[in-house]
Amino acid sequence: MAVLLIAALGGCMRMSADDLYQLPQLSEEYLRLQSAIDAVLDAGAEYAAPSSGANRQPIQREDLDGDGIREVLAFFNVAGSDRPLKALIFRAENDGYREVARLEGEGSGIDSVAYLDMDGDGIREVAIGWQIGAGINMLSVYSVKGWKLNQLMSTNYSEFTVCSLDDDPGEEILALRLSQSDTTGEAEHYTLTADGEIVSSTARLSSGVGALSRVRGTQLLDGREGVLVESTISGDSFVTDIFAYNEGRFANITIDEMSGSSYSRSYSVYCRDVNNDGVLEVPRPVPLPATSENTTYYMIEWYSYYSNGGKRLVTTTFNNFADSWYLTLEREWIGHVAVSREEAAGGERMIIFSTLNDEGGRGTDFVEIYTLTGENRAERAVADGRFILYEEGETVYAAKILAYQEETGLPVSPQQLRTDFGMTYSEWVTGET
């Protein structure tokens, strides 16, 4: 490449204007694939892309048989057919692409598609969720080993995910179901044995779950894997269930057997990995001492879990979702601070951290954090003893220390505030907080 570049710069390569402006030619492989797909479309089919999940393209490429060459999967809807939804698998051959498997289902559309190796043999199974009706989905899992189609299982579900919870080498499926008639639900865990048998185990979701919101895999503190399910419960509250293997048994490790529910919260914030260790933490809001009759502020305790259901406090934050920032609270602050809010004209909002007086109310103000907008925000951010914490777009975040540890007994410094300050993002929040 270096030699060619030098030759080009030295005038040793001659290219015509037509060569420079010529459009790139489509590969022969692409043309053969397009011909195979056009034949299906010409017969009356329409593309039917999956509507949810990570794989939403109408045409997908995946190495199913483990030979290093990706097969092509194309998803169609053929109106008027007994089983109108179709997933066609094409394999490259010397003279073009040949259809080697056809997966068919009933319903109005394709909900989701996943690829997984359930028995650890290097050959991937195909999991397809067919949309049967409003809120009704049917999951089918197919083996295409040797390009001989074999349906391994079929079950109804509200949402499903691929996971790896047990100690076997293969991947598994977790199907979540909510009752159509009441607020009960369950999680069913599916594995595939070496001799091709599907084995399943069930565990309860929290009582009162109305709708599933987020389903994510996570590492747990002891190195095992878990699936974290966040759901709405009792209207505006949120609950987090964690499913994992505990002592060789599939279980909801966070559910309280007496109440039938895991810990629920009305503070609408999602779980997240607050310390970037690969483990999702569960938020537990704790009200701060009231400094106003109209507003209650919260700090959030973030807990990580072990596979036996034990938990560990990772950190505690104050989250100002209205202004998109958070502050990690120093250990010495917890239980000894109150929070209040003030807003001034000209694009200036302020959160004030105060000590507690002997009556548990607002004592000495010792830190102010500002959200500054407007044309003169940069000047205001460093005026009157303030210093900048962070700048993003047309907003500057600044702080001012009003009283130091000698007066309050609480550690505080500009460097500490810069380290503890961070930005929040809309995907962390489930709704208004």
C-alpha positions in Angstrom: 0.0 0.0 0.0 2.9 2.4 0.8 4.5 1.7 -2.5 1.3 2.3 -4.4 0.7 5.5 -2.5 4.2 6.8 -3.3 3.7 5.9 -7.0 0.4 7.7 -7.1 1.9 10.8 -5.5 4.8 10.7 -7.9 2.6 10.6 -11.0 3.5 7.0 -11.9 -0.1 5.8 -11.9 -2.4 6.8 -14.8 -6.2 6.8 -14.3 -8.8 8.2 -16.5 -11.6 10.5 -15.4 -14.0 7.6 -16.1 -12.1 5.3 -13.8 -12.2 7.9 -11.0 -15.9 8.3 -11.2 -16.9 4.7 -11.8 -19.4 3.3 -9.3 -18.2 0.2 -7.3 -19.4 -3.1 -8.8 -21.6 -5.3 -6.8 -19.9 -8.6 -5.9 -20.9 -11.8 -7.7 -21.9 -13.3 -4.3 -24.3 -10.4 -3.7 -25.9 -10.8 -7.1 -26.4 -14.5 -6.6 -28.0 -13.9 -3.2 -30.2 -11.1 -4.6 -31.4 -13.5 -7.3 -32.4 -16.1 -4.8 -34.4 -13.6 -2.7 -36.0 -12.0 -5.7 -37.4 -15.4 -6.7 -39.2 -15.5 -3.3 -40.5 -11.9 -3.6 -41.6 -12.5 -7.2 -43.8 -15.4 -5.9 -45.8 -13.0 -3.7 -43.8 -12.8 -0.5 -43.1 -9.6 1.4 -40.3 -8.9 3.9 -41.3 -9.4 7.5 -38.5 -8.0 9.7 -38.5 -8.9 13.5 -40.1 -6.1 15.5 -38.0 -6.4 18.7 -34.7 -7.8 20.0 -31.2 -7.3 18.8 -31.7 -8.8 15.4 -34.3 -6.7 13.5 -33.1 -6.8 9.9 -35.2 -8.6 7.3 -32.1 -10.3 6.0 -29.5 -11.5 8.5 -26.2 -13.4 8.3 -25.2 -15.9 10.9 -22.7 -18.9 10.9 -25.1 -21.6 12.0 -23.1 -24.7 11.3 -19.7 -23.4 12.7 -17.7 -23.7 9.4 -16.7 -20.1 9.4 -19.1 -19.1 6.5 -22.2 -17.2 7.4 -25.5 -18.4 6.1 -28.2 -15.9 5.1 -31.6 -15.9 6.9 -34.4 -13.9 5.2 -37.8 -13.3 6.8 -41.0 -13.1 4.8 -44.8 -12.9 5.1 -46.7 -14.8 2.4 -50.3 -13.6 2.4 -52.9 -16.4 1.9 -50.6 -19.2 3.1 -51.6 -21.5 5.9 -48.4 -20.6 7.7 -47.6 -17.2 6.2 -44.6 -16.3 8.3 -41.4 -17.8 7.0 -37.7 -17.7 7.8 -35.7 -19.0 4.8 -32.1 -20.1 5.3 -29.8 -19.8 2.3 -26.4 -21.4 2.0 -23.7 -20.4 -0.5 -22.7 -22.9 -3.2 -20.5 -22.7 -6.2 -23.3 -21.7 -8.6 -25.3 -19.5 -6.3 -27.3 -19.7 -3.1 -29.5 -22.6 -2.3 -32.4 -22.7 0.2 -31.4 -25.3 2.8 -34.1 -24.9 5.5 -37.5 -23.2 5.8 -39.0 -22.3 9.2 -42.7 -21.4 9.2 -45.1 -20.0 11.7 -48.6 -18.7 12.1 -49.6 -15.2 13.2 -49.4 -11.6 12.1 -45.6 -11.0 12.3 -42.3 -12.0 13.7 -41.5 -10.7 17.2 -37.9 -11.6 17.8 -35.1 -13.8 16.6 -32.0 -15.2 18.4 -29.2 -17.6 17.6 -27.7 -19.8 20.3 -25.7 -23.0 20.9 -27.8 -24.8 23.4 -25.8 -28.1 23.7 -22.3 -26.7 23.2 -21.6 -28.6 20.0 -20.6 -25.6 17.9 -23.8 -25.6 15.9 -26.3 -22.9 16.5 -30.1 -23.3 17.1 -32.5 -20.7 15.8 -35.1 -19.2 18.2 -38.0 -17.4 16.6 -40.9 -15.6 18.4 -44.1 -15.6 16.3 -46.7 -12.9 17.0 -49.9 -14.8 17.2 -52.1 -11.9 18.3 -52.2 -8.8 20.5 -49.8 -9.6 23.4 -49.7 -13.3 22.5 -46.4 -14.7 21.2 -45.2 -18.2 20.5 -41.5 -19.1 20.8 -40.2 -22.0 18.6 -36.6 -23.2 18.8 -35.2 -25.2 15.8 -32.2 -27.3 15.2 -30.8 -27.2 11.7 -28.0 -29.7 12.3 -27.1 -31.3 9.0 -29.6 -29.0 7.4 -32.4 -31.2 8.6 -35.0 -29.2 10.3 -36.1 -30.3 13.8 -38.3 -28.2 16.1 -37.0 -28.7 19.6 -39.7 -26.8 21.6 -42.6 -24.4 21.4 -44.0 -22.3 24.2 -46.0 -19.1 24.7 -44.2 -16.1 26.2 -44.3 -12.4 26.9 -40.6 -11.9 26.4 -37.6 -14.2 26.1 -33.8 -13.9 26.3 -30.7 -16.0 25.8 -28.7 -16.7 28.9 -26.0 -18.9 30.5 -27.0 -19.6 34.1 -26.0 -23.2 34.8 -22.6 -24.9 34.6 -23.2 -26.7 31.3 -21.3 -25.6 28.2 -24.3 -24.6 26.1 -26.5 -21.5 26.2 -30.1 -21.5 27.5 -33.4 -19.7 27.0 -35.4 -17.8 29.6 -39.0 -17.3 28.7 -41.1 -14.8 30.8 -44.9 -15.1 30.9 -47.5 -12.7 32.4 -51.0 -13.9 32.9 -53.7 -12.4 30.7 -56.2 -12.5 33.5 -54.4 -11.4 36.6 -51.1 -10.0 37.8 -49.1 -13.2 38.2 -46.2 -14.3 36.1 -43.4 -16.8 35.9 -40.0 -17.4 34.3 -39.2 -20.7 32.7 -35.6 -21.8 32.0 -34.9 -24.1 29.1 -31.8 -26.3 28.6 -30.9 -28.8 25.9 -29.2 -32.1 26.9 -26.6 -33.8 24.8 -29.1 -36.4 23.6 -31.4 -33.6 22.3 -34.0 -33.4 25.2 -35.4 -30.1 26.3 -35.4 -29.7 30.1 -37.2 -26.8 31.9 -37.5 -25.3 35.3 -39.8 -22.5 36.5 -39.7 -19.8 39.1 -42.2 -17.1 40.1 -42.0 -13.4 39.1 -43.0 -11.0 41.9 -46.7 -10.9 42.6 -48.5 -7.9 41.1 -46.3 -7.5 38.0 -48.3 -5.6 35.4 -45.8 -5.3 32.6 -42.2 -6.2 31.8 -39.9 -3.2 31.2 -36.3 -4.4 30.8 -34.7 -7.9 30.7 -30.9 -8.0 30.9 -28.2 -10.5 31.6 -25.7 -9.7 34.3 -22.7 -11.1 36.1 -23.2 -11.6 39.8 -20.8 -11.0 42.7 -19.7 -14.6 42.9 -19.0 -14.8 39.2 -22.1 -16.7 38.2 -24.6 -15.3 35.6 -28.0 -14.0 36.3 -31.0 -12.5 34.4 -32.3 -9.2 35.8 -36.0 -8.5 35.1 -37.4 -5.1 35.8 -41.2 -4.7 35.8 -43.9 -2.3 36.7 -46.0 -3.2 39.8 -49.0 -1.6 41.5 -49.3 1.2 39.0 -46.3 3.6 39.4 -44.0 1.3 41.3 -41.1 -0.8 40.0 -39.8 -4.2 41.0 -36.5 -6.0 40.2 -36.4 -9.8 40.1 -33.1 -11.6 39.6 -33.0 -15.2 38.3 -30.0 -17.4 38.7 -28.9 -20.9 39.7 -28.7 -21.2 43.5 -27.3 -24.5 44.8 -28.0 -26.2 41.5 -31.6 -25.0 41.3 -33.1 -22.3 39.1 -34.6 -19.7 41.3 -35.7 -16.1 41.8 -33.0 -15.1 44.2 -34.5 -11.8 45.3 -38.1 -12.8 46.0 -39.4 -12.7 49.6 -41.3 -15.9 50.2 -43.6 -14.3 52.7 -44.7 -11.4 50.6 -44.3 -13.1 47.2 -42.4 -10.1 45.9 -38.9 -8.8 45.5 -38.1 -5.3 46.8 -40.2 -2.7 45.0 -39.6 1.1 44.7 -41.7 4.0 43.6 -38.6 5.9 42.5 -38.5 5.3 38.8 -34.9 4.5 38.0 -33.5 1.5 36.3 -30.8 -0.8 37.5 -27.3 0.0 36.1 -23.6 -0.8 36.6 -22.6 2.1 38.7 -19.0 1.1 39.2 -18.3 -0.5 35.8 -17.4 -3.9 37.2 -19.8 -5.9 34.9 -22.4 -6.4 37.7 -25.7 -4.5 37.4 -26.7 -2.9 40.7 -30.2 -2.6 42.0 -31.3 0.8 43.3 -32.9 1.3 46.7 -34.1 4.9 47.3 -33.8 6.2 50.8 -35.5 9.6 51.6 -33.3 12.4 52.9 -34.3 14.5 55.8 -37.0 16.9 54.7 -36.0 20.6 54.2 -39.3 21.5 52.5 -42.9 20.7 53.2 -43.5 20.1 49.4 -40.5 18.1 48.2 -38.9 14.9 49.3 -35.3 14.2 48.1 -33.7 10.8 47.9 -30.3 9.3 48.0 -30.0 5.9 46.2 -28.3 2.9 47.7 -27.0 0.6 44.9 -26.8 -3.1 45.7 -25.0 -6.0 43.9 -26.2 -9.5 44.5 -24.7 -13.0 44.9 -26.3 -16.0 43.4 -27.6 -17.1 46.8 -29.6 -13.9 47.1 -27.2 -12.1 49.4 -26.4 -8.5 48.6 -23.7 -5.9 49.1 -23.9 -2.1 49.2 -21.7 -0.8 46.4 -22.2 2.9 46.6 -24.7 5.7 47.4 -25.6 8.6 45.1 -27.7 11.6 45.0 -29.4 11.8 41.6 -30.6 15.1 40.1 -32.5 13.7 37.2 -34.1 17.1 36.4 -30.6 18.5 35.6 -29.0 15.3 34.4 -26.3 14.8 37.0 -25.5 12.7 40.0 -23.1 12.9 42.9 -21.6 9.9 44.6 -21.9 10.6 48.3 -18.9 10.2 50.6 -19.4 7.7 53.3 -19.1 10.3 56.0 -21.9 12.3 54.4 -24.5 9.6 54.6 -27.0 10.2 57.4 -25.6 13.6 58.0 -26.8 15.8 55.1 -30.0 17.3 53.8 -30.7 18.6 50.3 -32.6 21.6 49.0 -33.1 23.3 45.7 -33.2 26.9 44.5 -33.7 28.4 41.1 -32.6 31.9 40.1 -33.4 33.9 37.0 -31.2 33.9 34.0 -30.6 30.1 33.6 -29.3 29.2 37.0 -30.4 26.3 39.1 -28.8 25.2 42.3 -28.8 22.2 44.6 -27.6 22.9 48.2 -26.1 20.3 50.5 -26.5 21.1 54.2 -25.5 19.5 57.5 -28.3 18.5 59.9 -28.9 20.5 63.1 -29.7 18.9 66.4 -33.4 18.7 65.5 -32.7 16.8 62.3 -33.4 19.8 60.1 -31.3 22.0 57.8 -28.1 23.1 59.5 -25.1 24.6 57.8 -25.0 24.9 54.0 -21.6 23.6 52.9 -21.8 22.8 49.1 -23.7 24.3 46.2 -23.9 22.7 42.8 -25.1 24.8 39.9 -26.6 24.0 36.5 -25.8 27.0 34.3 -27.2 27.9 30.9 -27.3 31.1 28.9 -24.7 33.2 27.0 -22.6 34.1 30.1 -22.6 30.7 31.7 -18.8 30.3 31.4 -18.2 33.5 33.3 -20.8 32.7 36.0 -19.3 29.2 36.5 -16.0 30.7 37.9 -17.4 33.8 39.6 -17.6 34.3 43.4 -15.5 31.2 44.4 -17.2 28.8 42.0 -15.3 26.2 40.0 -16.3 24.1 37.0 -17.2 20.4 37.5 -18.3 19.5 33.9 -19.3 21.0 30.6 -21.7 19.4 28.1 -23.2 21.2 25.1 -24.7 24.5 26.2 -24.7 23.7 29.9 -22.0 24.2 32.5 -22.0 22.4 35.9 -20.2 24.2 38.7 -19.8 24.0 42.4 -19.0 26.2 45.4 -17.7 25.1 48.8 -19.3 27.2 51.5 -17.9 25.4 54.6 -15.0 23.0 54.9 -14.4 20.0 57.2 -13.1 22.1 60.0 -16.5 23.6 60.4 -18.9 20.8 59.5 -16.9 17.6 60.2 -17.7 16.4 56.7 -14.8 15.9 54.1 -15.1 18.1 51.0 -12.7 19.5 48.4 -12.8 20.6 44.8 -11.0 17.5 43.6 -13.4 15.2 45.6 -16.5 16.9 44.0 -15.0 16.6 40.5 -14.3 12.9 41.1 -17.8 12.2 42.6 -19.7 14.2 40.0 -21.1 12.5 36.9 -23.8 12.8 34.2 -27.1 10.8 34.1 -28.8 9.8 30.9 -32.4 9.4 29.9 -32.2 5.6 29.4 -31.4 5.3 33.2 -34.9 6.7 34.1 -38.2 4.9 33.7 -40.3 8.0 33.9 -40.8 11.1 36.0 -38.8 11.1 39.3 
